[in-house]
Amino acid sequence: MLYHWYELGHAAMRPARVAADSCRLFFNPFNPLTHTALGRNAVAACEVFERATRRYDKPVFGLHHTLIDRRPVRVTEEVVWQRPICNLLHFKREISPERAATHPRLLLVAPMSGHFATLLRGTVETFLPDHDVYITDWQDARDLPLSAGRFDLDDYVDVMRDIFKFFGGDIHVFAVCQPSVPVLAATALMEAEGDPNVPLSLMLAGGPIDTRINPTVVNKLAEQRGTDWFRRNVITNVPWSRPGRGRQVYPGFLQLSGFMTMNLDRHMQAHKDMFLHLVRGDGDSAEKHREFYDEYLAVMDLTAEFYLQTVDTVFVRHLMPRGLMTYRGRSIQPAAISRPGLMTIEGEKDDITGTGQCRAAHDLCTSIAPEKRAHLECPRVGHYGIFNGARFRAQIAPRMAQFMRAHDPCASTDLSIAQLEHMAKMPRRGQRAQELEALAFSFANRI
């Protein structure tokens, strides 16, 4: 019934939202009262109210151009592989096949943790000039009909294995937070089978490989509550109005509530500032607020079986670092991984994935040669900053680019670190990434 009460609350707010919209229409630019203190305050209050009570749809990437060799190049999105739960998006650039062949293929595995893949828009934008970029576009469970079947952590591993096989091994993988575990599991299974399609390299950022190390508040909460508590308190059914009606899910609005309460004072202040920006006519600052919250408040539901299995496997029983994780009855042994390069990335100020949790992957993947390993710990960087923002472009992306080229037999290796760091200086669409980092909200990309 929890989801139904949530839908009822939204329905109850519709008359008030209509009234707010009517007020904004009344105070239009042709109305002299609009330019008075009363008009400005009324319009600002109506917009803040409307945005605070709105249901936010899935955002778009909106990346139509990039710069290659300092020349603008058109970019188009295309779905190149599809399953009910996931679309594999390719950001196709209009360049010659010969030039494209010198750019490494990069798969961004977006976290399935409540936000849409567009959370990595800035990450895509950073790599587009020098990489052939793909991303996993996970679908909202509330729009997934029951006829599509279940989707749990084992199914997630299946998706990763199928995508790796789709690329025939010619792919570098960047897993952001939550997918680090299933990506590592899929690669270990493929290595154990002698599958030739394992990725060229694995780059794991803020991954919860071993949450026993420097546990954060999020880790402690999961361990203290236990899996049954989450099953009883946060799992509900999709209401009849959605295509996935009847499916058990972990609702996005509950995840968003957790995000908001972690930094509630900052969110309250941000909305107060938004009101003042509108009153003062500071359109640039107001637009930055809109861009951030259009993304932040757009959330998706997760299937109950995936959410509960992830909580139990990763955060409660720590099965992978203990050597006890299984996939459909088969043991998963990261020590079987030997062919891909392995890079781990952590942020000093990460309050979601504690320092050392992601680096633990090196302790598990004992068969990877030392020269094929790398670890990067970024000072003064939080969880969001390890995959987006100014420090990501300046400190992390250039090192990742170098790492990929060192493990790619076909990619061009004539790019110096200075040239790669040029990516960090490129102007971004609306300077959106800098604003996101400046707000420094903790994106709780897990439970």
C-alpha positions in Angstrom: 0.0 0.0 0.0 3.0 2.3 0.4 3.2 3.0 -3.3 -0.5 3.6 -3.5 -0.4 6.2 -0.7 2.5 7.9 -2.5 0.4 8.1 -5.8 -2.6 9.4 -3.8 -0.4 12.1 -2.3 0.7 13.2 -5.8 -3.0 13.2 -7.0 -4.0 15.3 -3.9 -1.4 17.9 -4.8 -2.7 18.4 -8.4 -5.2 21.2 -7.6 -2.6 23.1 -5.7 -0.2 22.7 -8.6 -2.8 23.9 -11.1 -3.4 26.9 -8.9 0.3 27.7 -8.8 0.5 27.4 -12.6 -2.5 29.8 -12.9 -0.8 32.3 -10.7 2.4 32.1 -12.8 0.3 32.7 -15.9 -1.4 35.7 -14.3 1.9 37.3 -13.5 3.1 37.2 -17.1 5.6 39.7 -18.6 2.7 41.8 -20.0 1.2 42.3 -16.6 2.6 45.5 -14.9 2.2 43.8 -11.4 4.8 41.2 -12.5 7.6 43.7 -12.2 6.7 44.7 -8.7 8.1 43.2 -5.5 4.7 41.4 -5.0 4.8 39.9 -8.5 8.4 38.7 -8.3 7.8 37.0 -5.0 4.6 35.4 -6.1 6.2 34.0 -9.3 9.2 32.8 -7.4 7.1 31.1 -4.8 4.9 29.4 -7.4 7.9 28.0 -9.3 9.6 26.7 -6.2 6.3 25.0 -5.1 5.7 23.6 -8.5 9.2 22.1 -8.8 9.1 20.7 -5.2 5.9 18.8 -5.9 6.5 17.7 -9.5 7.1 14.2 -10.7 10.4 14.3 -12.6 10.6 12.3 -15.8 13.7 10.5 -17.1 16.2 13.1 -18.3 17.8 13.1 -21.7 21.5 13.1 -22.4 21.3 15.9 -24.8 24.8 15.5 -26.1 24.6 16.4 -29.8 28.2 17.6 -30.5 31.7 17.1 -29.3 35.1 18.5 -30.2 37.6 16.2 -32.0 40.9 17.6 -33.0 39.4 21.0 -32.1 36.6 20.7 -34.6 32.9 20.2 -33.8 31.6 16.8 -34.6 28.0 15.7 -34.5 26.9 13.0 -32.0 23.8 10.8 -32.2 22.5 8.2 -29.8 21.7 4.7 -31.1 20.6 1.5 -29.3 22.9 -1.2 -30.4 21.9 -4.0 -27.9 18.7 -4.5 -26.0 17.1 -6.4 -23.2 13.8 -5.6 -21.3 15.9 -4.3 -18.4 18.6 -2.5 -20.3 19.4 -0.7 -23.5 23.0 -0.4 -24.6 23.4 3.2 -25.9 26.2 4.1 -28.3 27.2 7.8 -28.8 28.0 7.6 -32.4 30.3 10.3 -33.7 30.5 11.4 -37.3 34.2 10.7 -37.9 36.0 8.5 -40.4 36.3 4.8 -39.6 40.1 5.1 -39.7 40.1 7.9 -37.0 37.6 6.0 -34.9 39.8 2.9 -35.0 42.5 4.8 -33.0 40.0 5.6 -30.2 39.5 2.9 -27.5 36.0 1.5 -27.0 34.7 2.5 -23.5 31.7 0.9 -21.8 30.3 3.0 -18.9 28.3 0.7 -16.6 25.9 3.1 -14.9 24.9 2.3 -11.4 21.5 0.7 -10.9 20.8 2.5 -7.7 17.9 4.8 -8.1 19.1 7.4 -10.6 19.0 7.1 -14.3 22.1 6.6 -16.5 22.0 10.3 -17.3 23.7 10.8 -14.0 26.9 10.0 -16.0 26.2 12.6 -18.6 29.3 14.5 -17.7 31.4 11.3 -17.7 30.2 10.6 -21.3 30.9 14.2 -22.3 34.5 14.0 -20.9 35.4 10.9 -22.9 33.7 11.6 -26.2 36.5 13.5 -27.9 39.0 10.6 -27.7 36.9 7.4 -27.0 34.1 5.4 -28.6 31.6 5.6 -25.8 28.8 3.2 -24.8 26.6 3.2 -21.7 24.1 0.9 -20.0 20.8 2.6 -19.9 18.9 0.7 -17.2 15.1 0.7 -17.4 12.7 1.7 -14.7 11.2 -1.4 -13.0 7.8 0.3 -12.6 7.6 0.3 -16.4 8.7 -3.3 -16.7 5.6 -5.6 -17.1 5.4 -8.8 -15.1 5.6 -10.7 -18.4 9.2 -9.5 -18.8 10.2 -11.8 -15.9 12.4 -11.4 -12.9 15.7 -9.5 -12.6 18.1 -10.2 -9.8 21.8 -9.9 -9.2 22.5 -13.1 -11.2 20.5 -11.7 -14.1 22.6 -8.5 -13.8 25.8 -10.7 -14.2 24.1 -12.3 -17.3 23.6 -8.9 -18.8 27.2 -8.0 -18.3 28.5 -11.2 -19.8 26.2 -10.8 -22.8 27.4 -7.2 -23.4 31.1 -8.3 -23.1 30.4 -10.9 -25.7 28.6 -8.4 -27.9 31.9 -6.5 -28.1 34.0 -9.6 -28.7 36.4 -8.6 -26.0 37.3 -5.2 -27.7 36.1 -3.0 -24.8 37.3 -1.2 -21.7 34.8 -1.2 -18.8 34.3 1.7 -16.4 32.0 0.5 -13.6 30.7 3.3 -11.3 30.1 2.2 -7.8 27.3 -0.5 -7.5 28.1 -2.4 -10.8 31.7 -3.0 -9.7 30.7 -6.3 -8.0 28.7 -7.8 -10.9 31.2 -6.6 -13.4 34.0 -8.3 -11.5 31.8 -11.4 -11.0 31.0 -11.6 -14.8 34.6 -11.3 -15.7 35.7 -14.0 -13.2 33.1 -16.4 -14.6 34.2 -15.8 -18.2 37.9 -16.2 -17.3 37.1 -19.5 -15.5 35.4 -20.7 -18.7 38.2 -19.6 -20.9 35.9 -17.2 -22.8 38.0 -15.1 -25.2 35.5 -12.1 -24.8 36.7 -10.8 -21.5 37.3 -7.0 -21.5 40.7 -5.4 -22.2 40.6 -3.6 -18.9 38.4 -3.1 -15.8 38.2 0.3 -14.1 36.2 0.3 -10.9 35.3 3.6 -9.2 34.0 3.7 -5.6 32.9 0.1 -5.9 31.7 -1.7 -2.7 34.0 -4.7 -3.2 34.6 -5.2 0.6 32.4 -3.1 2.7 34.0 -4.4 5.9 36.9 -2.0 5.3 36.3 1.5 6.7 32.5 1.0 6.8 30.4 4.2 6.2 27.1 5.0 7.8 25.3 3.4 4.8 27.3 0.2 5.3 26.6 0.0 9.0 22.9 0.6 8.5 22.7 -2.4 6.1 24.6 -4.7 8.4 22.7 -3.7 11.5 19.2 -3.9 9.9 19.7 -7.1 8.0 18.1 -8.2 4.7 14.8 -9.2 6.3 14.3 -5.6 7.7 14.6 -4.2 4.2 12.2 -6.8 2.8 9.6 -5.9 5.4 10.0 -2.1 5.3 11.0 -0.9 1.8 9.6 -3.4 -0.7 6.2 -2.6 -2.2 4.1 -3.3 -5.3 3.8 -1.0 -8.3 0.3 0.4 -8.5 -2.2 -0.4 -11.2 -1.6 2.9 -13.1 1.9 1.8 -14.3 2.9 -0.8 -16.9 4.7 -2.8 -14.2 1.7 -3.0 -12.0 1.9 -5.8 -9.4 5.7 -6.1 -9.6 7.5 -5.9 -6.3 10.0 -3.1 -6.3 12.2 -0.9 -4.1 10.6 2.5 -5.1 12.7 5.3 -6.3 10.9 7.8 -4.1 12.2 5.9 -1.0 15.7 6.0 -2.4 15.3 9.7 -3.0 14.1 10.2 0.5 17.4 8.7 1.7 19.4 10.9 -0.6 17.6 14.0 0.7 17.8 13.3 4.4 21.6 12.7 4.2 22.0 16.4 3.3 18.6 17.9 4.2 20.0 21.2 5.3 21.8 21.8 2.0 18.7 20.9 0.0 16.6 23.3 2.1 19.1 26.1 1.6 19.4 25.3 -2.1 15.6 25.8 -2.6 15.7 29.0 -0.5 18.5 30.3 -2.7 16.5 29.4 -5.7 13.6 31.5 -4.5 16.0 34.5 -3.8 17.6 34.1 -7.3 14.2 34.3 -8.9 13.2 37.3 -6.9 16.4 39.1 -7.8 16.2 38.1 -11.4 19.4 36.1 -11.3 18.5 33.8 -14.2 21.9 32.1 -14.5 21.9 30.9 -10.9 18.3 29.8 -11.1 19.0 27.8 -14.3 21.9 26.0 -12.6 19.5 25.0 -9.8 17.0 23.7 -12.3 19.5 21.7 -14.2 20.8 20.0 -11.0 17.4 19.1 -9.6 15.9 18.0 -12.9 18.6 15.2 -12.7 18.7 14.7 -8.9 14.9 14.4 -8.4 14.4 12.0 -11.4 14.5 8.5 -9.9 13.7 5.0 -10.9 12.4 1.9 -9.2 14.6 -1.3 -8.7 13.2 -4.8 -8.8 12.8 -6.2 -5.3 14.8 -9.3 -6.0 17.8 -7.4 -7.4 17.8 -4.9 -4.5 17.5 -7.5 -1.7 20.0 -9.9 -3.3 22.5 -7.0 -3.6 22.0 -5.9 0.0 22.4 -9.4 1.3 25.4 -10.4 -0.9 27.4 -7.1 -0.8 26.5 -5.3 2.4 25.2 -7.8 4.9 27.2 -11.0 4.3 30.2 -9.7 2.3 30.2 -12.8 0.1 32.7 -11.7 -2.6 35.6 -10.8 -0.3 35.0 -13.9 1.8 35.2 -16.1 -1.3 31.6 -17.3 -0.9 29.7 -15.5 -3.7 27.9 -17.7 -6.1 26.2 -17.3 -9.5 23.4 -19.8 -10.1 25.1 -22.3 -7.8 28.6 -21.7 -9.2 31.4 -20.3 -7.1 32.8 -16.9 -8.2 36.5 -16.7 -7.8 38.1 -13.3 -8.8 41.5 -15.0 -8.6 40.7 -16.5 -12.0 40.9 -13.1 -13.6 44.3 -12.6 -15.3 43.9 -11.1 -18.8 42.3 -7.6 -18.2 44.1 -4.7 -16.7 42.6 -3.6 -13.4 42.4 0.0 -12.2 40.6 1.1 -9.0 39.6 4.7 -8.2 38.7 6.1 -4.8 37.9 9.5 -3.3 39.4 10.6 0.0 36.1 12.3 1.0 33.8 9.5 -0.2 31.1 9.1 2.5 29.3 6.3 0.6 32.1 3.9 -0.2 34.8 4.0 2.4 38.5 4.3 1.5 39.9 0.9 0.7 36.6 -0.8 -0.2 37.2 -0.6 -3.9 41.0 -1.1 -3.7 40.2 -4.5 -2.2 39.6 -5.8 -5.7 43.4 -6.0 -6.1 43.6 -8.3 -3.1 41.0 -10.6 -4.7 42.4 -10.6 -8.3 45.7 -12.2 -7.4 46.4 -13.5 -10.9 46.7 -10.1 -12.6 50.3 -9.1 -13.2 51.6 -6.1 -11.2 52.3 -4.1 -14.4 48.6 -4.4 -15.3 47.4 -2.8 -12.1 46.8 0.7 -11.0 45.2 2.5 -8.1 44.3 6.1 -7.8 43.1 7.8 -4.6 42.0 11.4 -5.2 42.4 13.9 -2.4 39.5 16.1 -1.5 37.2 14.2 -3.8 33.8 12.8 -2.7 31.7 10.0 -4.1 30.2 12.0 -6.9 33.6 13.5 -7.8 35.2 10.2 -8.7 33.2 10.0 -12.0 32.1 13.6 -12.7 33.0 17.2 -12.2 36.2 19.4 -12.5 38.5 17.1 -10.4 37.4 14.1 -12.4 38.3 15.8 -15.7 41.6 17.1 -14.3 42.9 14.3 -12.2 41.1 11.0 -13.0 40.0 10.9 -16.7 43.5 11.6 -18.1 44.9 8.7 -16.0 42.1 6.4 -17.1 42.7 7.4 -20.8 46.4 6.5 -20.4 45.5 3.2 -18.7 43.2 2.2 -21.5 45.7 3.0 -24.2 48.3 1.0 -22.3 46.0 -2.1 -22.5 44.6 -1.6 -26.0 46.6 -3.1 -28.9 44.6 -1.1 -31.5 44.4 2.4 -29.9 46.6 5.3 -30.7 49.3 5.7 -28.1 50.6 9.1 -29.3 48.6 11.1 -26.8 50.7 12.7 -24.0 49.4 13.2 -20.5 49.3 17.0 -21.3 47.1 16.4 -24.3 44.8 14.2 -22.3 44.6 16.8 -19.5 43.3 19.2 -22.2 40.0 17.4 -21.8 39.8 18.9 -18.4 40.0 22.4 -19.7 37.3 22.0 -22.4 34.2 24.2 -21.8 31.2 22.1 -20.6 27.6 22.5 -21.6 26.3 25.2 -19.3 29.2 24.5 -16.9 26.9 21.9 -15.5 29.5 19.6 -14.1 31.2 22.3 -12.1 27.9 23.3 -10.5 27.1 19.7 -9.6 30.4 19.3 -7.9 30.1 22.7 -6.1 26.8 21.6 -4.6 28.6 18.5 -3.4 25.5 16.5 -2.6 26.2 12.8 -1.6 24.7 10.6 -4.2 24.0 7.4 -2.2 24.5 5.1 -5.1 23.6 1.9 -3.4 20.9 1.3 -0.7 
